[in-house]
Amino acid sequence: MRLTKLHGLGNDYLFYTPSPGEEEERDWSDIARRASDRHFGVGADGLILALPSAVADLRMRIFNADGSEAEMCGNGIRCLAKYAVEEGLVDPTAERLRIETLAGVLTIDLVRERGEVVGARVDMGQPRLRPAEIPVAVEGEGPILDYPLEVDGVQLRLAFVSMGNPHAVHFLDGDPDEFPLERLGPQVEHHPLFPRRTNFQIVQVVERHRVKHRVWERGAGLTLASGTSAAAVCVAGCLKGLLESPVVDSLPGGELLLEWDGTGSVFMTGPAVRVFDAEWNERDTPRYHPSERATSAPSHP
């Protein structure tokens, strides 16, 4: 199986273009678990399929490292745009692409340097703030910006946002590097409050236009960056009066630029980097039960 690895700020994915009919024939959850393993597979935060679309230039399916299918990925969709141009799946001179996801059809403006796609500005769509749409098991119409939750003896105050996938955002007074995210992340992700699990963000406001942010990503664990998480942080911070657009989000893997006018779409700008192409020996890669990957945090080289 020919796989291509790309990353956005260290949030890395394997990309594959199925042949006609192959999408329905393969167990992509199993393939994603095995290929994403950083010791026995290729190593990644997940697998992204580039597929034809009846309503857009391309359709994206994303499977996390634990095999679960996600609705959207901000870093992944930037990398998919670069991959699609370089693989000839779309017009190689295109400046804008429309990509179909489980969170809707999103618009991507390509950023080029000397003709090469090096990043993109993504229309992430409007945030969803009603608890039923996120979803989170809380009554009311939303937004819910300061929900008290105790996890393993730690008091959290959570803001809930969906960017097509669920997010729980906790703002800190101190440095996110000192927060026990490795311990609390899986507990928040799988908390009964979140019927479809959740991404969990811890955030320090550095100034009104800058934050420092770490993320526990649903289905992948600790990741170096997350585009939908950065968008959720921007929305939550603006609604709480802590931030003002534009916002620079400093993640362990680098920086993303977020823009939000308070009512419409969130726009995210960041890089996309091609790492390598490989022939993966699928046959000899061990198989895993999903529970073995569900709460583990993949290590990054």
C-alpha positions as CSV (number, residue, x, y, z in Angstrom):
1,M,0.0,0.0,0.0
2,R,1.5,3.3,-1.1
3,L,1.2,5.9,1.7
4,T,2.3,9.5,1.9
5,K,3.0,11.1,5.2
6,L,2.4,14.9,5.7
7,H,2.2,17.0,8.8
8,G,0.8,20.3,10.0
9,L,2.8,21.5,12.9
10,G,3.8,18.0,13.8
11,N,0.2,16.7,13.7
12,D,1.0,14.0,11.2
13,Y,-1.2,11.8,9.0
14,L,-0.9,9.1,6.4
15,F,-2.6,9.8,3.1
16,Y,-4.0,7.3,0.7
17,T,-6.1,7.4,-2.5
18,P,-8.3,4.3,-2.8
19,S,-8.9,2.8,-6.2
20,P,-12.6,2.7,-7.5
21,G,-14.6,0.4,-5.3
22,E,-11.8,0.0,-2.7
23,E,-13.4,2.4,-0.1
24,E,-16.2,-0.1,0.5
25,E,-14.0,-3.2,0.4
26,R,-11.4,-2.4,3.1
27,D,-11.5,-2.2,6.9
28,W,-10.1,1.4,7.2
29,S,-10.3,1.4,11.0
30,D,-8.1,-1.6,11.2
31,I,-5.7,-0.2,8.6
32,A,-5.5,3.1,10.4
33,R,-4.7,1.4,13.8
34,R,-1.9,-0.7,12.3
35,A,-0.4,1.9,9.9
36,S,-0.4,4.6,12.6
37,D,1.5,2.6,15.2
38,R,4.8,4.3,15.8
39,H,6.7,1.1,16.5
40,F,5.2,-1.6,14.3
41,G,3.7,0.6,11.5
42,V,4.5,3.8,9.7
43,G,3.7,6.1,12.6
44,A,1.1,8.9,12.6
45,D,-1.8,10.4,14.4
46,G,-4.1,8.8,11.9
47,L,-5.1,7.9,8.3
48,I,-6.8,10.3,5.8
49,L,-8.4,9.0,2.6
50,A,-8.6,11.2,-0.5
51,L,-11.9,10.4,-2.3
52,P,-14.0,11.7,-5.2
53,S,-17.0,13.9,-4.2
54,A,-20.3,14.7,-6.0
55,V,-20.5,18.1,-4.3
56,A,-16.9,19.3,-3.9
57,D,-13.5,19.0,-5.5
58,L,-12.6,16.2,-3.1
59,R,-14.0,14.2,-0.2
60,M,-12.0,13.5,3.0
61,R,-12.4,10.6,5.5
62,I,-10.2,10.6,8.6
63,F,-9.5,7.7,10.9
64,N,-7.7,8.4,14.2
65,A,-4.8,6.3,15.4
66,D,-7.2,4.2,17.5
67,G,-9.3,3.4,14.4
68,S,-12.2,5.7,15.2
69,E,-13.5,7.9,12.4
70,A,-13.5,11.7,13.0
71,E,-15.7,14.4,11.5
72,M,-12.9,16.8,10.6
73,C,-9.3,17.8,11.2
74,G,-7.9,21.3,10.6
75,N,-4.3,20.3,10.2
76,G,-5.3,17.2,8.2
77,I,-7.4,19.1,5.7
78,R,-4.6,21.6,4.9
79,C,-2.3,18.6,4.3
80,L,-5.0,17.0,2.1
81,A,-5.1,20.1,-0.1
82,K,-1.4,19.9,-0.6
83,Y,-1.5,16.2,-1.3
84,A,-4.4,16.5,-3.8
85,V,-2.5,19.2,-5.8
86,E,0.8,17.3,-5.8
87,E,-0.9,13.9,-6.7
88,G,-2.9,15.4,-9.5
89,L,-6.3,14.7,-7.9
90,V,-7.3,18.4,-8.5
91,D,-6.3,21.1,-10.9
92,P,-2.6,21.7,-10.1
93,T,-3.0,25.4,-10.6
94,A,-6.0,25.8,-8.3
95,E,-5.9,28.5,-5.7
96,R,-9.0,27.4,-3.9
97,L,-10.5,24.0,-3.1
98,R,-13.8,22.8,-1.7
99,I,-13.4,19.6,0.4
100,E,-16.3,17.5,1.6
101,T,-16.1,16.3,5.2
102,L,-18.4,14.8,7.8
103,A,-18.6,18.3,9.2
104,G,-19.8,19.7,5.9
105,V,-18.1,21.2,2.8
106,L,-15.2,23.5,3.7
107,T,-13.3,26.0,1.5
108,I,-9.5,26.0,1.5
109,D,-7.4,28.9,0.0
110,L,-4.0,27.5,-0.9
111,V,-0.8,29.3,0.2
112,R,2.0,28.9,-2.3
113,E,5.7,29.8,-2.4
114,R,7.4,29.6,-5.8
115,G,4.5,27.5,-7.0
116,E,4.6,25.0,-4.2
117,V,1.7,24.6,-1.8
118,V,3.2,25.3,1.6
119,G,0.0,25.9,3.6
120,A,-3.6,27.0,3.5
121,R,-6.2,29.3,5.0
122,V,-9.3,27.2,5.9
123,D,-12.8,28.3,6.3
124,M,-13.6,26.0,9.3
125,G,-17.3,26.9,9.4
126,Q,-19.4,28.4,12.1
127,P,-18.9,27.1,15.7
128,R,-21.8,25.2,17.2
129,L,-22.5,26.1,20.8
130,R,-25.8,24.3,21.6
131,P,-25.0,21.4,23.9
132,A,-27.1,19.0,21.9
133,E,-25.2,19.8,18.8
134,I,-21.7,19.4,20.3
135,P,-22.8,17.0,21.9
136,V,-22.5,17.3,25.6
137,A,-24.9,16.0,28.2
138,V,-25.8,19.5,29.6
139,E,-29.2,21.2,29.6
140,G,-29.7,24.6,28.0
141,E,-29.2,26.4,24.7
142,G,-25.6,27.5,25.2
143,P,-23.1,28.7,25.0
144,I,-21.7,26.9,28.0
145,L,-18.5,28.6,28.9
146,D,-17.7,27.9,32.5
147,Y,-19.0,24.4,33.3
148,P,-17.5,23.0,36.6
149,L,-16.2,19.4,36.4
150,E,-13.9,17.6,38.8
151,V,-11.7,14.9,37.2
152,D,-9.3,12.9,39.3
153,G,-9.2,15.5,42.0
154,V,-8.6,18.4,39.6
155,Q,-11.2,21.2,39.3
156,L,-11.9,22.2,35.7
157,R,-14.0,25.0,34.3
158,L,-15.0,23.9,30.7
159,A,-16.2,25.8,27.7
160,F,-17.9,23.6,25.1
161,V,-17.6,24.2,21.4
162,S,-18.1,22.1,18.3
163,M,-16.1,22.7,15.1
164,G,-17.8,19.8,13.5
165,N,-16.2,17.7,16.3
166,P,-16.6,18.2,20.1
167,H,-14.2,20.2,22.2
168,A,-13.9,21.0,25.9
169,V,-11.7,24.0,26.7
170,H,-10.1,24.8,30.1
171,F,-8.3,28.1,30.6
172,L,-5.4,28.1,33.0
173,D,-3.7,30.7,35.1
174,G,-0.3,28.9,34.7
175,D,1.8,27.2,32.1
176,P,0.0,24.4,30.1
177,D,3.3,22.4,30.2
178,E,2.9,22.0,33.9
179,F,-0.7,20.6,33.7
180,P,-1.0,16.8,34.0
181,L,-2.6,16.4,30.5
182,E,-1.3,12.9,30.0
183,R,-3.2,11.8,33.1
184,L,-6.4,13.8,32.8
185,G,-6.7,13.8,29.0
186,P,-8.0,10.3,28.6
187,Q,-10.4,10.7,31.6
188,V,-11.9,13.8,30.1
189,E,-12.1,12.3,26.6
190,H,-14.1,9.3,27.9
191,H,-16.2,11.1,30.6
192,P,-19.9,10.2,30.5
193,L,-20.6,13.9,30.0
194,F,-19.5,13.4,26.3
195,P,-21.6,10.9,24.4
196,R,-19.2,10.9,21.5
197,R,-16.1,11.5,23.6
198,T,-14.3,14.9,23.3
199,N,-11.1,16.7,22.4
200,F,-9.7,18.4,25.5
201,Q,-7.7,21.7,25.4
202,I,-5.8,23.4,28.2
203,V,-5.0,27.0,27.4
204,Q,-3.0,29.9,28.9
205,V,-3.9,33.4,27.7
206,V,-0.6,35.2,27.0
207,E,-2.2,38.4,25.8
208,R,-5.5,39.3,24.1
209,H,-4.2,38.1,20.7
210,R,-2.0,35.2,21.8
211,V,-2.5,31.9,23.6
212,K,-0.4,28.9,24.6
213,H,-2.2,25.7,24.1
214,R,-1.9,21.9,24.5
215,V,-4.4,19.3,23.4
216,W,-5.5,15.8,24.1
217,E,-7.0,14.7,20.8
218,R,-10.0,12.3,20.8
219,G,-8.8,9.0,19.3
220,A,-5.1,10.0,19.1
221,G,-4.0,11.2,22.5
222,L,-1.4,13.8,22.9
223,T,-0.7,15.5,19.6
224,L,1.6,18.4,18.7
225,A,-1.2,20.5,17.2
226,S,-4.9,20.4,16.3
227,G,-6.6,22.8,13.9
228,T,-10.1,22.3,15.1
229,S,-8.9,22.6,18.7
230,A,-7.2,25.9,17.9
231,A,-10.5,27.1,16.4
232,A,-12.4,26.0,19.4
233,V,-10.0,27.8,21.7
234,C,-10.3,31.0,19.7
235,V,-14.1,30.9,19.9
236,A,-14.2,30.0,23.6
237,G,-11.7,32.7,24.5
238,C,-13.5,35.4,22.5
239,L,-16.9,34.5,24.0
240,K,-15.4,34.6,27.5
241,G,-13.9,38.0,26.8
242,L,-10.4,36.8,27.2
243,L,-9.3,37.0,23.6
244,E,-9.8,39.3,20.6
245,S,-9.4,38.2,16.9
246,P,-7.0,37.6,15.3
247,V,-5.4,35.1,17.7
248,V,-2.0,33.4,17.4
249,D,-2.2,29.9,18.9
250,S,1.2,28.6,20.1
251,L,1.0,24.8,20.2
252,P,3.9,22.4,20.9
253,G,4.4,21.9,17.1
254,G,4.2,25.6,16.1
255,E,1.8,28.4,15.6
256,L,-1.6,28.8,13.9
257,L,-3.4,32.0,13.1
258,L,-7.2,32.1,13.9
259,E,-9.7,34.8,12.8
260,W,-13.3,35.0,14.0
261,D,-15.7,38.0,13.8
262,G,-17.9,36.6,16.6
263,T,-20.8,35.4,14.4
264,G,-19.6,33.7,11.2
265,S,-16.9,31.2,10.2
266,V,-13.7,30.7,12.0
267,F,-10.7,31.0,9.6
268,M,-7.5,29.1,10.3
269,T,-4.1,29.6,8.6
270,G,-1.1,27.2,8.9
271,P,1.5,25.2,7.1
272,A,1.4,21.8,5.4
273,V,4.6,19.7,4.9
274,R,5.2,16.6,2.9
275,V,7.5,14.2,4.8
276,F,7.8,11.1,2.7
277,D,6.2,8.5,0.4
278,A,6.4,4.8,1.4
279,E,5.3,1.3,0.4
280,W,3.8,-0.1,3.6
281,N,3.9,-3.8,4.2
282,E,0.4,-4.2,5.4
283,R,0.5,-8.0,5.6
284,D,3.2,-8.2,8.2
285,T,2.1,-5.4,10.5
286,P,0.5,-6.7,13.8
287,R,-3.2,-6.2,14.4
288,Y,-4.5,-4.6,17.6
289,H,-7.8,-4.5,19.4
290,P,-9.3,-1.0,19.5
291,S,-9.2,-0.9,23.3
292,E,-5.4,-1.2,23.2
293,R,-5.1,2.2,21.5
294,A,-8.2,4.0,22.9
295,T,-6.5,5.7,25.8
296,S,-2.8,5.6,25.0
297,A,-0.8,8.6,24.0
298,P,1.3,8.1,20.9
299,S,4.9,9.2,21.3
300,H,6.4,11.6,18.7
301,P,9.9,11.4,17.3
